Amino acid sequence: MIAMEETLLDLEPGMRGTVARFAGTPGFMRKLRTIGIREGKTLVVVARHPLGGPVVVEVDGREVTLGRGMARRVIVDVTT
């Protein structure tokens, strides 16, 4: 198995990734951690809405909606 780093925005619905790191300010990272998205967590992309809409991910059994700008700054390891 090979792990590749991608942004959360690059993943298609149904794909799974483990959060590796964040590309953002400490405030951005704190906001994500308070909604359950932190390093080491596995995320599943539920939906990517069209026309610049948000990305919906599942983390710890609940769905969280992130804007595309936020999803672009979440770096995940994808195992192929």
N, CA, C and O atoms as a Maestro MAE file, in Angstrom:
{
 s_m_m2io_version
 :::
 2.0.0
}

f_m_ct {
 s_m_title
 :::
 protein
 m_atom[320] {
  # First column is atom index #
  i_m_mmod_type
  r_m_x_coord
  r_m_y_coord
  r_m_z_coord
  i_m_residue_number
  s_m_chain_name
  s_m_pdb_residue_name
  s_m_pdb_atom_name
  i_m_atomic_number
  :::
  1 25 0.842 -1.195 0.000 1 A "MET " " N  " 7
  2 3 0.000 0.000 0.000 1 A "MET " " CA " 6
  3 2 0.882 1.252 0.000 1 A "MET " " C  " 6
  4 15 1.896 1.322 0.694 1 A "MET " " O  " 8
  5 25 0.471 2.213 -0.783 2 A "ILE " " N  " 7
  6 3 1.203 3.460 -0.888 2 A "ILE " " CA " 6
  7 2 0.312 4.579 -0.366 2 A "ILE " " C  " 6
  8 15 -0.839 4.708 -0.782 2 A "ILE " " O  " 8
  9 25 0.853 5.397 0.554 3 A "ALA " " N  " 7
  10 3 0.100 6.535 1.075 3 A "ALA " " CA " 6
  11 2 0.513 7.782 0.306 3 A "ALA " " C  " 6
  12 15 1.701 8.078 0.172 3 A "ALA " " O  " 8
  13 25 -0.481 8.512 -0.198 4 A "MET " " N  " 7
  14 3 -0.220 9.752 -0.927 4 A "MET " " CA " 6
  15 2 -0.899 10.891 -0.180 4 A "MET " " C  " 6
  16 15 -1.989 10.725 0.369 4 A "MET " " O  " 8
  17 25 -0.247 12.045 -0.165 5 A "GLU " " N  " 7
  18 3 -0.865 13.216 0.455 5 A "GLU " " CA " 6
  19 2 -1.694 13.954 -0.585 5 A "GLU " " C  " 6
  20 15 -1.237 14.219 -1.697 5 A "GLU " " O  " 8
  21 25 -2.916 14.278 -0.201 6 A "GLU " " N  " 7
  22 3 -3.839 15.041 -1.038 6 A "GLU " " CA " 6
  23 2 -4.521 16.056 -0.127 6 A "GLU " " C  " 6
  24 15 -4.457 15.951 1.098 6 A "GLU " " O  " 8
  25 25 -5.171 17.035 -0.739 7 A "THR " " N  " 7
  26 3 -6.024 17.895 0.083 7 A "THR " " CA " 6
  27 2 -7.387 17.227 0.174 7 A "THR " " C  " 6
  28 15 -7.752 16.416 -0.677 7 A "THR " " O  " 8
  29 25 -8.119 17.568 1.190 8 A "LEU " " N  " 7
  30 3 -9.461 17.010 1.356 8 A "LEU " " CA " 6
  31 2 -10.331 17.343 0.147 8 A "LEU " " C  " 6
  32 15 -11.206 16.561 -0.223 8 A "LEU " " O  " 8
  33 25 -10.098 18.483 -0.459 9 A "LEU " " N  " 7
  34 3 -10.868 18.903 -1.630 9 A "LEU " " CA " 6
  35 2 -10.607 17.999 -2.836 9 A "LEU " " C  " 6
  36 15 -11.467 17.885 -3.710 9 A "LEU " " O  " 8
  37 25 -9.443 17.357 -2.902 10 A "ASP " " N  " 7
  38 3 -9.100 16.486 -4.027 10 A "ASP " " CA " 6
  39 2 -9.812 15.136 -3.984 10 A "ASP " " C  " 6
  40 15 -9.877 14.445 -5.000 10 A "ASP " " O  " 8
  41 25 -10.346 14.751 -2.828 11 A "LEU " " N  " 7
  42 3 -10.963 13.435 -2.693 11 A "LEU " " CA " 6
  43 2 -12.364 13.421 -3.285 11 A "LEU " " C  " 6
  44 15 -13.113 14.392 -3.181 11 A "LEU " " O  " 8
  45 25 -12.697 12.307 -3.902 12 A "GLU " " N  " 7
  46 3 -14.031 12.111 -4.465 12 A "GLU " " CA " 6
  47 2 -14.956 11.535 -3.390 12 A "GLU " " C  " 6
  48 15 -14.469 10.940 -2.429 12 A "GLU " " O  " 8
  49 25 -16.276 11.695 -3.526 13 A "PRO " " N  " 7
  50 3 -17.203 11.097 -2.563 13 A "PRO " " CA " 6
  51 2 -16.947 9.592 -2.430 13 A "PRO " " C  " 6
  52 15 -16.748 8.889 -3.421 13 A "PRO " " O  " 8
  53 25 -16.958 9.125 -1.197 14 A "GLY " " N  " 7
  54 3 -16.708 7.723 -0.896 14 A "GLY " " CA " 6
  55 2 -15.255 7.439 -0.546 14 A "GLY " " C  " 6
  56 15 -14.949 6.388 0.016 14 A "GLY " " O  " 8
  57 25 -14.343 8.376 -0.877 15 A "MET " " N  " 7
  58 3 -12.932 8.166 -0.565 15 A "MET " " CA " 6
  59 2 -12.662 8.480 0.901 15 A "MET " " C  " 6
  60 15 -13.363 9.274 1.529 15 A "MET " " O  " 8
  61 25 -11.630 7.836 1.424 16 A "ARG " " N  " 7
  62 3 -11.260 7.942 2.836 16 A "ARG " " CA " 6
  63 2 -9.833 8.460 2.939 16 A "ARG " " C  " 6
  64 15 -8.975 8.093 2.137 16 A "ARG " " O  " 8
  65 25 -9.585 9.304 3.916 17 A "GLY " " N  " 7
  66 3 -8.237 9.823 4.157 17 A "GLY " " CA " 6
  67 2 -8.022 10.066 5.632 17 A "GLY " " C  " 6
  68 15 -8.965 10.334 6.377 17 A "GLY " " O  " 8
  69 25 -6.763 9.969 6.051 18 A "THR " " N  " 7
  70 3 -6.392 10.234 7.440 18 A "THR " " CA " 6
  71 2 -5.727 11.597 7.503 18 A "THR " " C  " 6
  72 15 -4.796 11.868 6.745 18 A "THR " " O  " 8
  73 25 -6.194 12.459 8.395 19 A "VAL " " N  " 7
  74 3 -5.669 13.820 8.491 19 A "VAL " " CA " 6
  75 2 -4.191 13.765 8.870 19 A "VAL " " C  " 6
  76 15 -3.828 13.204 9.904 19 A "VAL " " O  " 8
  77 25 -3.339 14.357 8.018 20 A "ALA " " N  " 7
  78 3 -1.902 14.399 8.256 20 A "ALA " " CA " 6
  79 2 -1.497 15.722 8.888 20 A "ALA " " C  " 6
  80 15 -0.730 15.757 9.850 20 A "ALA " " O  " 8
  81 25 -2.026 16.817 8.328 21 A "ARG " " N  " 7
  82 3 -1.662 18.151 8.828 21 A "ARG " " CA " 6
  83 2 -2.614 19.181 8.248 21 A "ARG " " C  " 6
  84 15 -3.460 18.880 7.407 21 A "ARG " " O  " 8
  85 25 -2.446 20.409 8.728 22 A "PHE " " N  " 7
  86 3 -3.252 21.534 8.250 22 A "PHE " " CA " 6
  87 2 -2.335 22.591 7.658 22 A "PHE " " C  " 6
  88 15 -1.208 22.770 8.122 22 A "PHE " " O  " 8
  89 25 -2.807 23.286 6.644 23 A "ALA " " N  " 7
  90 3 -2.080 24.410 6.066 23 A "ALA " " CA " 6
  91 2 -2.874 25.662 6.404 23 A "ALA " " C  " 6
  92 15 -3.708 26.112 5.617 23 A "ALA " " O  " 8
  93 25 -2.612 26.217 7.574 24 A "GLY " " N  " 7
  94 3 -3.376 27.386 7.977 24 A "GLY " " CA " 6
  95 2 -2.879 27.967 9.281 24 A "GLY " " C  " 6
  96 15 -1.901 27.499 9.864 24 A "GLY " " O  " 8
  97 25 -3.563 28.977 9.717 25 A "THR " " N  " 7
  98 3 -3.190 29.688 10.934 25 A "THR " " CA " 6
  99 2 -3.569 28.877 12.175 25 A "THR " " C  " 6
  100 15 -4.372 27.949 12.082 25 A "THR " " O  " 8
  101 25 -3.009 29.213 13.319 26 A "PRO " " N  " 7
  102 3 -3.404 28.523 14.557 26 A "PRO " " CA " 6
  103 2 -4.907 28.624 14.834 26 A "PRO " " C  " 6
  104 15 -5.501 27.681 15.358 26 A "PRO " " O  " 8
  105 25 -5.521 29.748 14.491 27 A "GLY " " N  " 7
  106 3 -6.966 29.900 14.688 27 A "GLY " " CA " 6
  107 2 -7.764 28.945 13.805 27 A "GLY " " C  " 6
  108 15 -8.767 28.379 14.241 27 A "GLY " " O  " 8
  109 25 -7.319 28.771 12.570 28 A "PHE " " N  " 7
  110 3 -7.963 27.837 11.644 28 A "PHE " " CA " 6
  111 2 -7.855 26.413 12.186 28 A "PHE " " C  " 6
  112 15 -8.832 25.664 12.192 28 A "PHE " " O  " 8
  113 25 -6.659 26.050 12.641 29 A "MET " " N  " 7
  114 3 -6.451 24.696 13.166 29 A "MET " " CA " 6
  115 2 -7.292 24.461 14.420 29 A "MET " " C  " 6
  116 15 -7.844 23.376 14.604 29 A "MET " " O  " 8
  117 25 -7.390 25.461 15.267 30 A "ARG " " N  " 7
  118 3 -8.197 25.342 16.488 30 A "ARG " " CA " 6
  119 2 -9.667 25.139 16.140 30 A "ARG " " C  " 6
  120 15 -10.351 24.331 16.767 30 A "ARG " " O  " 8
  121 25 -10.155 25.878 15.133 31 A "LYS " " N  " 7
  122 3 -11.558 25.740 14.725 31 A "LYS " " CA " 6
  123 2 -11.843 24.316 14.240 31 A "LYS " " C  " 6
  124 15 -12.853 23.722 14.618 31 A "LYS " " O  " 8
  125 25 -10.956 23.770 13.408 32 A "LEU " " N  " 7
  126 3 -11.158 22.402 12.923 32 A "LEU " " CA " 6
  127 2 -11.125 21.393 14.069 32 A "LEU " " C  " 6
  128 15 -11.933 20.466 14.111 32 A "LEU " " O  " 8
  129 25 -10.203 21.575 14.981 33 A "ARG " " N  " 7
  130 3 -10.110 20.636 16.115 33 A "ARG " " CA " 6
  131 2 -11.362 20.669 16.982 33 A "ARG " " C  " 6
  132 15 -11.765 19.639 17.523 33 A "ARG " " O  " 8
  133 25 -11.984 21.840 17.121 34 A "THR " " N  " 7
  134 3 -13.197 21.907 17.948 34 A "THR " " CA " 6
  135 2 -14.378 21.204 17.299 34 A "THR " " C  " 6
  136 15 -15.314 20.812 17.996 34 A "THR " " O  " 8
  137 25 -14.357 21.033 15.965 35 A "ILE " " N  " 7
  138 3 -15.445 20.301 15.305 35 A "ILE " " CA " 6
  139 2 -15.063 18.846 15.055 35 A "ILE " " C  " 6
  140 15 -15.773 18.132 14.346 35 A "ILE " " O  " 8
  141 25 -13.949 18.401 15.630 36 A "GLY " " N  " 7
  142 3 -13.590 16.985 15.577 36 A "GLY " " CA " 6
  143 2 -12.618 16.585 14.488 36 A "GLY " " C  " 6
  144 15 -12.299 15.405 14.343 36 A "GLY " " O  " 8
  145 25 -12.142 17.556 13.718 37 A "ILE " " N  " 7
  146 3 -11.179 17.235 12.661 37 A "ILE " " CA " 6
  147 2 -9.795 17.566 13.191 37 A "ILE " " C  " 6
  148 15 -9.439 18.732 13.356 37 A "ILE " " O  " 8
  149 25 -9.016 16.514 13.456 38 A "ARG " " N  " 7
  150 3 -7.661 16.697 13.993 38 A "ARG " " CA " 6
  151 2 -6.742 15.651 13.394 38 A "ARG " " C  " 6
  152 15 -7.195 14.688 12.776 38 A "ARG " " O  " 8
  153 25 -5.449 15.849 13.584 39 A "GLU " " N  " 7
  154 3 -4.453 14.941 13.039 39 A "GLU " " CA " 6
  155 2 -4.729 13.516 13.508 39 A "GLU " " C  " 6
  156 15 -5.046 13.285 14.675 39 A "GLU " " O  " 8
  157 25 -4.604 12.566 12.587 40 A "GLY " " N  " 7
  158 3 -4.802 11.159 12.919 40 A "GLY " " CA " 6
  159 2 -6.225 10.658 12.741 40 A "GLY " " C  " 6
  160 15 -6.451 9.448 12.738 40 A "GLY " " O  " 8
  161 25 -7.187 11.558 12.593 41 A "LYS " " N  " 7
  162 3 -8.583 11.148 12.398 41 A "LYS " " CA " 6
  163 2 -8.820 10.723 10.961 41 A "LYS " " C  " 6
  164 15 -8.248 11.297 10.034 41 A "LYS " " O  " 8
  165 25 -9.665 9.714 10.777 42 A "THR " " N  " 7
  166 3 -10.032 9.262 9.440 42 A "THR " " CA " 6
  167 2 -11.320 9.949 9.017 42 A "THR " " C  " 6
  168 15 -12.307 9.961 9.752 42 A "THR " " O  " 8
  169 25 -11.291 10.518 7.824 43 A "LEU " " N  " 7
  170 3 -12.445 11.216 7.269 43 A "LEU " " CA " 6
  171 2 -12.919 10.482 6.028 43 A "LEU " " C  " 6
  172 15 -12.114 9.943 5.269 43 A "LEU " " O  " 8
  173 25 -14.222 10.466 5.827 44 A "VAL " " N  " 7
  174 3 -14.814 9.908 4.609 44 A "VAL " " CA " 6
  175 2 -15.584 11.032 3.936 44 A "VAL " " C  " 6
  176 15 -16.421 11.677 4.568 44 A "VAL " " O  " 8
  177 25 -15.307 11.272 2.659 45 A "VAL " " N  " 7
  178 3 -16.029 12.311 1.924 45 A "VAL " " CA " 6
  179 2 -17.413 11.775 1.577 45 A "VAL " " C  " 6
  180 15 -17.543 10.777 0.868 45 A "VAL " " O  " 8
  181 25 -18.438 12.442 2.079 46 A "VAL " " N  " 7
  182 3 -19.822 12.048 1.830 46 A "VAL " " CA " 6
  183 2 -20.319 12.694 0.537 46 A "VAL " " C  " 6
  184 15 -20.963 12.040 -0.282 46 A "VAL " " O  " 8
  185 25 -20.017 13.976 0.360 47 A "ALA " " N  " 7
  186 3 -20.488 14.694 -0.831 47 A "ALA " " CA " 6
  187 2 -19.591 15.890 -1.107 47 A "ALA " " C  " 6
  188 15 -19.016 16.492 -0.201 47 A "ALA " " O  " 8
  189 25 -19.493 16.210 -2.390 48 A "ARG " " N  " 7
  190 3 -18.840 17.450 -2.842 48 A "ARG " " CA " 6
  191 2 -19.868 18.166 -3.688 48 A "ARG " " C  " 6
  192 15 -20.140 17.767 -4.821 48 A "ARG " " O  " 8
  193 25 -20.434 19.215 -3.144 49 A "HIS " " N  " 7
  194 3 -21.504 19.918 -3.840 49 A "HIS " " CA " 6
  195 2 -20.949 20.678 -5.047 49 A "HIS " " C  " 6
  196 15 -19.837 21.203 -4.988 49 A "HIS " " O  " 8
  197 25 -21.708 20.739 -6.131 50 A "PRO " " N  " 7
  198 3 -21.228 21.388 -7.361 50 A "PRO " " CA " 6
  199 2 -21.209 22.907 -7.258 50 A "PRO " " C  " 6
  200 15 -21.719 23.502 -6.308 50 A "PRO " " O  " 8
  201 25 -20.603 23.504 -8.268 51 A "LEU " " N  " 7
  202 3 -20.582 24.965 -8.427 51 A "LEU " " CA " 6
  203 2 -19.953 25.680 -7.236 51 A "LEU " " C  " 6
  204 15 -20.452 26.713 -6.791 51 A "LEU " " O  " 8
  205 25 -18.867 25.134 -6.727 52 A "GLY " " N  " 7
  206 3 -18.154 25.784 -5.634 52 A "GLY " " CA " 6
  207 2 -18.792 25.597 -4.276 52 A "GLY " " C  " 6
  208 15 -18.456 26.311 -3.331 52 A "GLY " " O  " 8
  209 25 -19.711 24.646 -4.162 53 A "GLY " " N  " 7
  210 3 -20.383 24.394 -2.888 53 A "GLY " " CA " 6
  211 2 -19.479 23.676 -1.904 53 A "GLY " " C  " 6
  212 15 -18.331 23.367 -2.224 53 A "GLY " " O  " 8
  213 25 -19.981 23.411 -0.720 54 A "PRO " " N  " 7
  214 3 -19.167 22.826 0.337 54 A "PRO " " CA " 6
  215 2 -18.886 21.333 0.144 54 A "PRO " " C  " 6
  216 15 -19.457 20.667 -0.719 54 A "PRO " " O  " 8
  217 25 -17.979 20.848 0.992 55 A "VAL " " N  " 7
  218 3 -17.621 19.436 1.046 55 A "VAL " " CA " 6
  219 2 -18.175 18.893 2.362 55 A "VAL " " C  " 6
  220 15 -17.986 19.497 3.418 55 A "VAL " " O  " 8
  221 25 -18.862 17.745 2.293 56 A "VAL " " N  " 7
  222 3 -19.411 17.112 3.485 56 A "VAL " " CA " 6
  223 2 -18.563 15.888 3.787 56 A "VAL " " C  " 6
  224 15 -18.370 15.028 2.927 56 A "VAL " " O  " 8
  225 25 -18.051 15.813 5.030 57 A "VAL " " N  " 7
  226 3 -17.234 14.666 5.435 57 A "VAL " " CA " 6
  227 2 -17.841 14.025 6.673 57 A "VAL " " C  " 6
  228 15 -18.542 14.672 7.451 57 A "VAL " " O  " 8
  229 25 -17.556 12.745 6.836 58 A "GLU " " N  " 7
  230 3 -17.969 12.048 8.045 58 A "GLU " " CA " 6
  231 2 -16.737 11.849 8.911 58 A "GLU " " C  " 6
  232 15 -15.701 11.380 8.440 58 A "GLU " " O  " 8
  233 25 -16.861 12.211 10.184 59 A "VAL " " N  " 7
  234 3 -15.792 12.018 11.157 59 A "VAL " " CA " 6
  235 2 -16.438 11.560 12.462 59 A "VAL " " C  " 6
  236 15 -17.366 12.196 12.961 59 A "VAL " " O  " 8
  237 25 -15.951 10.472 12.997 60 A "ASP " " N  " 7
  238 3 -16.492 9.917 14.252 60 A "ASP " " CA " 6
  239 2 -18.001 9.699 14.190 60 A "ASP " " C  " 6
  240 15 -18.701 9.932 15.175 60 A "ASP " " O  " 8
  241 25 -18.508 9.252 13.037 61 A "GLY " " N  " 7
  242 3 -19.921 8.931 12.918 61 A "GLY " " CA " 6
  243 2 -20.847 10.105 12.711 61 A "GLY " " C  " 6
  244 15 -22.064 9.924 12.694 61 A "GLY " " O  " 8
  245 25 -20.314 11.305 12.551 62 A "ARG " " N  " 7
  246 3 -21.175 12.461 12.283 62 A "ARG " " CA " 6
  247 2 -20.689 13.208 11.066 62 A "ARG " " C  " 6
  248 15 -19.508 13.164 10.719 62 A "ARG " " O  " 8
  249 25 -21.614 13.897 10.419 63 A "GLU " " N  " 7
  250 3 -21.280 14.636 9.207 63 A "GLU " " CA " 6
  251 2 -20.953 16.083 9.540 63 A "GLU " " C  " 6
  252 15 -21.632 16.730 10.337 63 A "GLU " " O  " 8
  253 25 -19.891 16.573 8.905 64 A "VAL " " N  " 7
  254 3 -19.429 17.943 9.085 64 A "VAL " " CA " 6
  255 2 -19.310 18.568 7.701 64 A "VAL " " C  " 6
  256 15 -18.788 17.945 6.776 64 A "VAL " " O  " 8
  257 25 -19.791 19.790 7.561 65 A "THR " " N  " 7
  258 3 -19.721 20.497 6.288 65 A "THR " " CA " 6
  259 2 -18.613 21.542 6.353 65 A "THR " " C  " 6
  260 15 -18.556 22.354 7.276 65 A "THR " " O  " 8
  261 25 -17.727 21.503 5.343 66 A "LEU " " N  " 7
  262 3 -16.619 22.459 5.259 66 A "LEU " " CA " 6
  263 2 -16.703 23.196 3.933 66 A "LEU " " C  " 6
  264 15 -17.023 22.604 2.902 66 A "LEU " " O  " 8
  265 25 -16.416 24.480 3.966 67 A "GLY " " N  " 7
  266 3 -16.303 25.225 2.719 67 A "GLY " " CA " 6
  267 2 -15.091 24.731 1.942 67 A "GLY " " C  " 6
  268 15 -14.180 24.136 2.517 67 A "GLY " " O  " 8
  269 25 -15.080 24.975 0.650 68 A "ARG " " N  " 7
  270 3 -13.973 24.494 -0.180 68 A "ARG " " CA " 6
  271 2 -12.639 25.106 0.223 68 A "ARG " " C  " 6
  272 15 -11.608 24.438 0.142 68 A "ARG " " O  " 8
  273 25 -12.640 26.348 0.652 69 A "GLY " " N  " 7
  274 3 -11.394 26.982 1.099 69 A "GLY " " CA " 6
  275 2 -10.799 26.260 2.298 69 A "GLY " " C  " 6
  276 15 -9.584 26.085 2.387 69 A "GLY " " O  " 8
  277 25 -11.653 25.847 3.212 70 A "MET " " N  " 7
  278 3 -11.182 25.095 4.382 70 A "MET " " CA " 6
  279 2 -10.720 23.706 3.968 70 A "MET " " C  " 6
  280 15 -9.668 23.244 4.410 70 A "MET " " O  " 8
  281 25 -11.503 23.031 3.117 71 A "ALA " " N  " 7
  282 3 -11.161 21.674 2.688 71 A "ALA " " CA " 6
  283 2 -9.834 21.649 1.942 71 A "ALA " " C  " 6
  284 15 -9.107 20.657 1.994 71 A "ALA " " O  " 8
  285 25 -9.522 22.729 1.257 72 A "ARG " " N  " 7
  286 3 -8.271 22.817 0.499 72 A "ARG " " CA " 6
  287 2 -7.060 22.856 1.433 72 A "ARG " " C  " 6
  288 15 -5.953 22.509 1.021 72 A "ARG " " O  " 8
  289 25 -7.258 23.274 2.678 73 A "ARG " " N  " 7
  290 3 -6.138 23.407 3.616 73 A "ARG " " CA " 6
  291 2 -6.025 22.242 4.598 73 A "ARG " " C  " 6
  292 15 -5.214 22.281 5.523 73 A "ARG " " O  " 8
  293 25 -6.838 21.212 4.396 74 A "VAL " " N  " 7
  294 3 -6.736 19.983 5.207 74 A "VAL " " CA " 6
  295 2 -5.984 18.956 4.356 74 A "VAL " " C  " 6
  296 15 -6.477 18.530 3.311 74 A "VAL " " O  " 8
  297 25 -4.797 18.565 4.805 75 A "ILE " " N  " 7
  298 3 -3.957 17.617 4.071 75 A "ILE " " CA " 6
  299 2 -4.169 16.235 4.663 75 A "ILE " " C  " 6
  300 15 -4.011 16.033 5.867 75 A "ILE " " O  " 8
  301 25 -4.533 15.275 3.799 76 A "VAL " " N  " 7
  302 3 -4.825 13.917 4.263 76 A "VAL " " CA " 6
  303 2 -3.929 12.902 3.566 76 A "VAL " " C  " 6
  304 15 -3.485 13.117 2.438 76 A "VAL " " O  " 8
  305 25 -3.674 11.804 4.249 77 A "ASP " " N  " 7
  306 3 -2.980 10.654 3.645 77 A "ASP " " CA " 6
  307 2 -4.038 9.737 3.077 77 A "ASP " " C  " 6
  308 15 -4.946 9.317 3.794 77 A "ASP " " O  " 8
  309 25 -3.933 9.421 1.799 78 A "VAL " " N  " 7
  310 3 -4.854 8.510 1.136 78 A "VAL " " CA " 6
  311 2 -4.080 7.242 0.822 78 A "VAL " " C  " 6
  312 15 -3.041 7.300 0.163 78 A "VAL " " O  " 8
  313 25 -4.566 6.103 1.281 79 A "THR " " N  " 7
  314 3 -3.908 4.833 1.024 79 A "THR " " CA " 6
  315 2 -4.519 4.187 -0.203 79 A "THR " " C  " 6
  316 15 -5.735 4.020 -0.288 79 A "THR " " O  " 8
  317 25 -3.672 3.825 -1.150 80 A "THR " " N  " 7
  318 3 -4.163 3.187 -2.376 80 A "THR " " CA " 6
  319 2 -3.714 1.748 -2.447 80 A "THR " " C  " 6
  320 15 -4.032 1.049 -3.408 80 A "THR " " O  " 8
  :::
 }
 m_bond[319] {
  # First column is bond index #
  i_m_from
  i_m_to
  i_m_order
  :::
  1 1 2 1
  2 2 3 1
  3 3 4 2
  4 3 5 1
  5 5 6 1
  6 6 7 1
  7 7 8 2
  8 7 9 1
  9 9 10 1
  10 10 11 1
  11 11 12 2
  12 11 13 1
  13 13 14 1
  14 14 15 1
  15 15 16 2
  16 15 17 1
  17 17 18 1
  18 18 19 1
  19 19 20 2
  20 19 21 1
  21 21 22 1
  22 22 23 1
  23 23 24 2
  24 23 25 1
  25 25 26 1
  26 26 27 1
  27 27 28 2
  28 27 29 1
  29 29 30 1
  30 30 31 1
  31 31 32 2
  32 31 33 1
  33 33 34 1
  34 34 35 1
  35 35 36 2
  36 35 37 1
  37 37 38 1
  38 38 39 1
  39 39 40 2
  40 39 41 1
  41 41 42 1
  42 42 43 1
  43 43 44 2
  44 43 45 1
  45 45 46 1
  46 46 47 1
  47 47 48 2
  48 47 49 1
  49 49 50 1
  50 50 51 1
  51 51 52 2
  52 51 53 1
  53 53 54 1
  54 54 55 1
  55 55 56 2
  56 55 57 1
  57 57 58 1
  58 58 59 1
  59 59 60 2
  60 59 61 1
  61 61 62 1
  62 62 63 1
  63 63 64 2
  64 63 65 1
  65 65 66 1
  66 66 67 1
  67 67 68 2
  68 67 69 1
  69 69 70 1
  70 70 71 1
  71 71 72 2
  72 71 73 1
  73 73 74 1
  74 74 75 1
  75 75 76 2
  76 75 77 1
  77 77 78 1
  78 78 79 1
  79 79 80 2
  80 79 81 1
  81 81 82 1
  82 82 83 1
  83 83 84 2
  84 83 85 1
  85 85 86 1
  86 86 87 1
  87 87 88 2
  88 87 89 1
  89 89 90 1
  90 90 91 1
  91 91 92 2
  92 91 93 1
  93 93 94 1
  94 94 95 1
  95 95 96 2
  96 95 97 1
  97 97 98 1
  98 98 99 1
  99 99 100 2
  100 99 101 1
  101 101 102 1
  102 102 103 1
  103 103 104 2
  104 103 105 1
  105 105 106 1
  106 106 107 1
  107 107 108 2
  108 107 109 1
  109 109 110 1
  110 110 111 1
  111 111 112 2
  112 111 113 1
  113 113 114 1
  114 114 115 1
  115 115 116 2
  116 115 117 1
  117 117 118 1
  118 118 119 1
  119 119 120 2
  120 119 121 1
  121 121 122 1
  122 122 123 1
  123 123 124 2
  124 123 125 1
  125 125 126 1
  126 126 127 1
  127 127 128 2
  128 127 129 1
  129 129 130 1
  130 130 131 1
  131 131 132 2
  132 131 133 1
  133 133 134 1
  134 134 135 1
  135 135 136 2
  136 135 137 1
  137 137 138 1
  138 138 139 1
  139 139 140 2
  140 139 141 1
  141 141 142 1
  142 142 143 1
  143 143 144 2
  144 143 145 1
  145 145 146 1
  146 146 147 1
  147 147 148 2
  148 147 149 1
  149 149 150 1
  150 150 151 1
  151 151 152 2
  152 151 153 1
  153 153 154 1
  154 154 155 1
  155 155 156 2
  156 155 157 1
  157 157 158 1
  158 158 159 1
  159 159 160 2
  160 159 161 1
  161 161 162 1
  162 162 163 1
  163 163 164 2
  164 163 165 1
  165 165 166 1
  166 166 167 1
  167 167 168 2
  168 167 169 1
  169 169 170 1
  170 170 171 1
  171 171 172 2
  172 171 173 1
  173 173 174 1
  174 174 175 1
  175 175 176 2
  176 175 177 1
  177 177 178 1
  178 178 179 1
  179 179 180 2
  180 179 181 1
  181 181 182 1
  182 182 183 1
  183 183 184 2
  184 183 185 1
  185 185 186 1
  186 186 187 1
  187 187 188 2
  188 187 189 1
  189 189 190 1
  190 190 191 1
  191 191 192 2
  192 191 193 1
  193 193 194 1
  194 194 195 1
  195 195 196 2
  196 195 197 1
  197 197 198 1
  198 198 199 1
  199 199 200 2
  200 199 201 1
  201 201 202 1
  202 202 203 1
  203 203 204 2
  204 203 205 1
  205 205 206 1
  206 206 207 1
  207 207 208 2
  208 207 209 1
  209 209 210 1
  210 210 211 1
  211 211 212 2
  212 211 213 1
  213 213 214 1
  214 214 215 1
  215 215 216 2
  216 215 217 1
  217 217 218 1
  218 218 219 1
  219 219 220 2
  220 219 221 1
  221 221 222 1
  222 222 223 1
  223 223 224 2
  224 223 225 1
  225 225 226 1
  226 226 227 1
  227 227 228 2
  228 227 229 1
  229 229 230 1
  230 230 231 1
  231 231 232 2
  232 231 233 1
  233 233 234 1
  234 234 235 1
  235 235 236 2
  236 235 237 1
  237 237 238 1
  238 238 239 1
  239 239 240 2
  240 239 241 1
  241 241 242 1
  242 242 243 1
  243 243 244 2
  244 243 245 1
  245 245 246 1
  246 246 247 1
  247 247 248 2
  248 247 249 1
  249 249 250 1
  250 250 251 1
  251 251 252 2
  252 251 253 1
  253 253 254 1
  254 254 255 1
  255 255 256 2
  256 255 257 1
  257 257 258 1
  258 258 259 1
  259 259 260 2
  260 259 261 1
  261 261 262 1
  262 262 263 1
  263 263 264 2
  264 263 265 1
  265 265 266 1
  266 266 267 1
  267 267 268 2
  268 267 269 1
  269 269 270 1
  270 270 271 1
  271 271 272 2
  272 271 273 1
  273 273 274 1
  274 274 275 1
  275 275 276 2
  276 275 277 1
  277 277 278 1
  278 278 279 1
  279 279 280 2
  280 279 281 1
  281 281 282 1
  282 282 283 1
  283 283 284 2
  284 283 285 1
  285 285 286 1
  286 286 287 1
  287 287 288 2
  288 287 289 1
  289 289 290 1
  290 290 291 1
  291 291 292 2
  292 291 293 1
  293 293 294 1
  294 294 295 1
  295 295 296 2
  296 295 297 1
  297 297 298 1
  298 298 299 1
  299 299 300 2
  300 299 301 1
  301 301 302 1
  302 302 303 1
  303 303 304 2
  304 303 305 1
  305 305 306 1
  306 306 307 1
  307 307 308 2
  308 307 309 1
  309 309 310 1
  310 310 311 1
  311 311 312 2
  312 311 313 1
  313 313 314 1
  314 314 315 1
  315 315 316 2
  316 315 317 1
  317 317 318 1
  318 318 319 1
  319 319 320 2
  :::
 }
}
